[in-house]
Amino acid sequence: MNCKPGNLAYITRLPAGQCCRTQLMGAVVRVTQLKRLDPPLWAMEKPLVLHVDFGFFELKIHLTAIEDEYLTPIDGVPVEEEQTDEVTA
């Protein structure tokens, strides 16, 4: 599994044939809880809202969950409350 609850993650790929995949690529989401185990499906903190214009009608899509395999977690350095080391000149 790529993510853990509370992780920020990039959407790095989507299933073939997804009509809006180019709009979603690179989007940053925060995963909140595991909704399904096989395959892992994560609920997102805020839904991604996509507007798709087909010319004769417009479609509004609310994406509220995404599979783990399409996410890459954003790892960072842990933040400390106070500075423990100093650099001397």
N, CA, C and O of each residue as an XYZ file, in Angstrom:
356
protein
N       0.845     -1.170      0.000
C       0.000      0.000      0.000
C       0.899      1.245      0.000
O       1.878      1.307      0.743
N       0.561      2.231     -0.835
C       1.361      3.439     -0.956
C       1.121      4.438      0.167
O       2.074      5.021      0.685
N      -0.129      4.646      0.548
C      -0.484      5.733      1.464
C      -0.914      5.233      2.841
O      -1.219      4.058      3.046
N      -0.922      6.186      3.771
C      -1.436      5.968      5.126
C      -2.434      7.091      5.408
O      -2.368      8.140      4.767
N      -3.356      6.895      6.354
C      -4.316      7.955      6.653
C      -3.609      9.266      6.998
O      -2.646      9.280      7.764
N      -4.097     10.358      6.426
C      -3.529     11.673      6.682
C      -2.457     12.089      5.694
O      -2.045     13.250      5.691
N      -1.987     11.160      4.844
C      -0.946     11.491      3.857
C      -1.457     12.451      2.795
O      -2.619     12.403      2.391
N      -0.554     13.326      2.352
C      -0.762     14.067      1.113
C      -0.191     13.200      0.006
O       0.829     12.537      0.193
N      -0.847     13.203     -1.148
C      -0.372     12.378     -2.258
C      -0.694     13.039     -3.590
O      -1.670     13.778     -3.714
N       0.152     12.757     -4.594
C      -0.091     13.168     -5.968
C      -0.880     12.076     -6.665
O      -0.686     10.893     -6.386
N      -1.762     12.462     -7.563
C      -2.370     11.494     -8.465
C      -1.398     11.354     -9.621
O      -1.214     12.288    -10.401
N      -0.774     10.186     -9.733
C       0.277      9.997    -10.735
C      -0.169      9.211    -11.955
O       0.473      9.288    -13.002
N      -1.243      8.465    -11.844
C      -1.783      7.769    -13.018
C      -3.230      7.396    -12.749
O      -3.680      7.387    -11.604
N      -3.950      7.090    -13.817
C      -5.366      6.734    -13.718
C      -5.652      5.573    -14.656
O      -4.854      5.283    -15.547
N      -6.788      4.906    -14.462
C      -7.107      3.784    -15.344
C      -7.272      4.245    -16.792
O      -7.673      5.380    -17.050
N      -6.963      3.366    -17.718
C      -7.125      3.674    -19.144
C      -8.593      3.962    -19.433
O      -9.490      3.326    -18.880
N      -8.812      4.925    -20.302
C     -10.183      5.248    -20.688
C     -10.866      6.255    -19.780
O     -12.020      6.607    -20.023
N     -10.195      6.725    -18.751
C     -10.774      7.728    -17.854
C     -10.926      9.021    -18.658
O      -9.933      9.554    -19.154
N     -12.153      9.533    -18.795
C     -12.395     10.671    -19.684
C     -11.687     11.942    -19.229
O     -11.383     12.799    -20.058
N     -11.422     12.082    -17.959
C     -10.857     13.335    -17.440
C      -9.465     13.140    -16.878
O      -9.025     13.948    -16.060
N      -8.759     12.109    -17.282
C      -7.497     11.781    -16.628
C      -6.461     12.889    -16.710
O      -5.680     13.058    -15.774
N      -6.428     13.657    -17.810
C      -5.413     14.701    -17.918
C      -5.661     15.817    -16.912
O      -4.703     16.439    -16.452
N      -6.910     16.090    -16.555
C      -7.219     17.125    -15.571
C      -6.824     16.689    -14.169
O      -6.533     17.533    -13.321
N      -6.809     15.395    -13.912
C      -6.509     14.890    -12.581
C      -5.024     14.655    -12.333
O      -4.574     14.676    -11.188
N      -4.269     14.432    -13.393
C      -2.852     14.111    -13.232
C      -2.127     15.239    -12.507
O      -2.216     16.401    -12.903
N      -1.416     14.891    -11.453
C      -0.647     15.870    -10.693
C      -1.424     16.546     -9.582
O      -0.849     17.314     -8.810
N      -2.714     16.280     -9.483
C      -3.506     16.884     -8.413
C      -3.012     16.356     -7.065
O      -2.614     15.197     -6.951
N      -3.042     17.213     -6.055
C      -2.625     16.823     -4.708
C      -3.882     16.610     -3.868
O      -4.772     17.460     -3.831
N      -3.939     15.460     -3.195
C      -5.084     15.132     -2.338
C      -4.569     14.687     -0.967
O      -3.424     14.257     -0.827
N      -5.427     14.799      0.025
C      -5.125     14.248      1.350
C      -6.069     13.068      1.561
O      -7.290     13.215      1.512
N      -5.481     11.896      1.796
C      -6.308     10.713      2.033
C      -6.674     10.652      3.516
O      -5.848     10.943      4.382
N      -7.918     10.272      3.794
C      -8.382     10.303      5.179
C      -8.603      8.930      5.783
O      -8.180      8.666      6.908
N      -9.258      8.064      5.046
C      -9.523      6.732      5.599
C      -9.642      5.714      4.482
O      -9.998      6.041      3.350
N      -9.337      4.486      4.822
C      -9.425      3.388      3.873
C     -10.884      2.955      3.792
O     -11.476      2.554      4.794
N     -11.462      3.036      2.594
C     -12.867      2.664      2.411
C     -13.030      1.201      2.019
O     -14.054      0.582      2.307
N     -12.009      0.654      1.357
C     -12.061     -0.729      0.890
C     -10.652     -1.278      0.916
O      -9.690     -0.539      0.704
N     -10.522     -2.563      1.173
C      -9.207     -3.172      1.303
C      -8.693     -3.815      0.019
O      -7.489     -3.772     -0.235
N      -9.556     -4.406     -0.797
C      -9.077     -5.130     -1.966
C      -9.831     -4.717     -3.217
O     -10.971     -5.153     -3.377
N      -9.286     -3.915     -4.111
C      -8.042     -3.165     -3.980
C      -8.238     -1.975     -3.043
O      -9.357     -1.489     -2.880
N      -7.152     -1.504     -2.427
C      -7.271     -0.403     -1.470
C      -7.869      0.851     -2.115
O      -7.414      1.299     -3.168
N      -8.887      1.405     -1.469
C      -9.573      2.603     -1.949
C      -9.602      3.621     -0.825
O     -10.109      3.342      0.262
N      -9.055      4.811     -1.087
C      -8.959      5.857     -0.072
C     -10.028      6.918     -0.257
O     -10.296      7.355     -1.376
N     -10.644      7.334      0.860
C     -11.508      8.508      0.861
C     -10.609      9.730      0.901
O      -9.531      9.699      1.496
N     -11.055     10.813      0.263
C     -10.261     12.039      0.234
C     -10.892     13.104      1.126
O     -12.107     13.133      1.324
N     -10.037     13.978      1.659
C     -10.497     15.029      2.558
C     -11.518     15.946      1.883
O     -12.562     16.245      2.461
N     -11.219     16.388      0.666
C     -12.127     17.239     -0.104
C     -12.296     16.600     -1.466
O     -11.329     16.107     -2.046
N     -13.521     16.604     -1.986
C     -13.695     16.025     -3.319
C     -13.024     16.886     -4.384
O     -12.962     18.109     -4.262
N     -12.525     16.233     -5.424
C     -12.028     16.946     -6.597
C     -13.220     17.178     -7.512
O     -13.945     16.239     -7.839
N     -13.426     18.412     -7.924
C     -14.547     18.741     -8.798
C     -14.007     19.034    -10.186
O     -13.176     19.923    -10.370
N     -14.485     18.285    -11.147
C     -14.053     18.443    -12.532
C     -15.225     18.904    -13.385
O     -16.352     18.439    -13.213
N     -14.953     19.810    -14.296
C     -15.955     20.263    -15.252
C     -15.521     19.767    -16.622
O     -14.428     20.085    -17.090
N     -16.379     18.992    -17.259
C     -16.080     18.455    -18.581
C     -17.117     19.002    -19.547
O     -18.317     18.814    -19.348
N     -16.657     19.678    -20.592
C     -17.546     20.278    -21.572
C     -17.533     19.430    -22.838
O     -16.506     19.318    -23.509
N     -18.672     18.838    -23.158
C     -18.797     18.004    -24.351
C     -19.375     18.780    -25.533
O     -19.723     18.194    -26.559
N     -19.474     20.092    -25.384
C     -20.022     20.925    -26.455
C     -21.517     21.128    -26.310
O     -21.980     22.260    -26.174
N     -22.278     20.042    -26.337
C     -23.728     20.152    -26.227
C     -24.215     19.993    -24.791
O     -25.383     20.268    -24.512
N     -23.353     19.558    -23.871
C     -23.688     19.545    -22.443
C     -22.406     19.553    -21.626
O     -21.333     19.180    -22.100
N     -22.557     19.992    -20.381
C     -21.419     20.044    -19.470
C     -21.663     19.062    -18.339
O     -22.777     18.938    -17.831
N     -20.607     18.368    -17.955
C     -20.687     17.360    -16.898
C     -19.829     17.815    -15.729
O     -18.688     18.239    -15.912
N     -20.383     17.722    -14.534
C     -19.647     18.073    -13.316
C     -19.445     16.780    -12.519
O     -20.412     16.112    -12.152
N     -18.187     16.436    -12.258
C     -17.855     15.180    -11.584
C     -17.245     15.489    -10.223
O     -16.335     16.311    -10.123
N     -17.737     14.841     -9.185
C     -17.179     14.960     -7.832
C     -16.474     13.645     -7.510
O     -17.124     12.622     -7.296
N     -15.155     13.677     -7.479
C     -14.368     12.492     -7.149
C     -14.098     12.507     -5.647
O     -13.431     13.413     -5.147
N     -14.611     11.511     -4.925
C     -14.490     11.487     -3.463
C     -13.574     10.387     -2.953
O     -13.218     10.380     -1.775
N     -13.186      9.457     -3.819
C     -12.307      8.360     -3.404
C     -11.441      7.951     -4.590
O     -11.822      8.134     -5.746
N     -10.274      7.395     -4.287
C      -9.355      6.980     -5.346
C      -8.561      5.763     -4.878
O      -8.258      5.625     -3.693
N      -8.231      4.892     -5.816
C      -7.485      3.685     -5.473
C      -6.031      4.018     -5.159
O      -5.444      4.934     -5.735
N      -5.476      3.259     -4.242
C      -4.115      3.461     -3.757
C      -3.079      3.394     -4.873
O      -2.098      4.138     -4.843
N      -3.276      2.519     -5.854
C      -2.271      2.334     -6.910
C      -2.092      3.570     -7.783
O      -1.090      3.676     -8.490
N      -3.034      4.502     -7.754
C      -2.937      5.703     -8.577
C      -2.307      6.874     -7.821
O      -2.209      7.975     -8.363
N      -1.881      6.650     -6.584
C      -1.341      7.712     -5.734
C       0.137      7.505     -5.434
O       0.610      6.375     -5.312
N       0.855      8.612     -5.317
C       2.237      8.605     -4.854
C       2.305      9.541     -3.658
O       2.067     10.740     -3.802
N       2.629      9.008     -2.468
C       2.647      9.870     -1.282
C       3.718     10.950     -1.375
O       4.769     10.755     -1.986
N       3.433     12.078     -0.764
C       4.390     13.180     -0.678
C       5.036     13.074      0.686
O       4.406     13.351      1.707
N       6.290     12.673      0.699
C       7.016     12.536      1.959
C       7.811     13.800      2.203
O       8.315     14.429      1.273
N       7.913     14.154      3.453
C       8.684     15.339      3.797
C       9.496     15.094      5.050
O       9.456     14.015      5.642
N      10.217     16.096      5.431
C      11.018     16.032      6.642
C      10.114     16.359      7.821
O       9.362     17.330      7.742
N      10.152     15.598      8.909
C       9.326     15.914     10.065
C       9.649     17.310     10.602
O      10.809     17.717     10.651
N       8.618     18.019     10.997
C       8.791     19.373     11.520
C       8.833     19.309     13.038
O       7.965     18.699     13.664
N       9.852     19.944     13.636
C       9.972     19.976     15.088
C       9.480     21.321     15.599
O       9.568     22.333     14.904
N       8.967     21.321     16.811
C       8.452     22.545     17.415
C       9.552     23.566     17.665
O       9.362     24.758     17.419
N      10.693     23.112     18.148
C      11.777     24.039     18.421
C      13.053     23.561     17.757
O      13.223     22.367     17.513
N      13.946     24.488     17.465
C      15.187     24.155     16.800
C      16.150     23.533     17.818
O      16.371     24.080     18.899
N      16.717     22.375     17.446
C      17.609     21.689     18.382
C      19.077     21.841     18.015
O      19.940     21.723     18.885
N      19.379     22.100     16.751
C      20.767     22.247     16.303
C      20.962     23.636     15.696
O      20.052     24.188     15.078
N      22.152     24.188     15.877
C      22.477     25.470     15.273
C      23.762     25.332     14.485
O      24.636     24.534     14.823
N      23.862     26.114     13.440
C      25.075     26.131     12.627
C      25.862     27.356     13.030
O      25.339     28.470     13.030
N      27.132     27.145     13.377
C      27.992     28.289     13.758
C      28.785     28.748     12.552
O      29.171     27.944     11.704
N      29.022     30.039     12.483
C      29.751     30.597     11.347
C      31.236     30.640     11.608
O      32.000     31.083     10.751
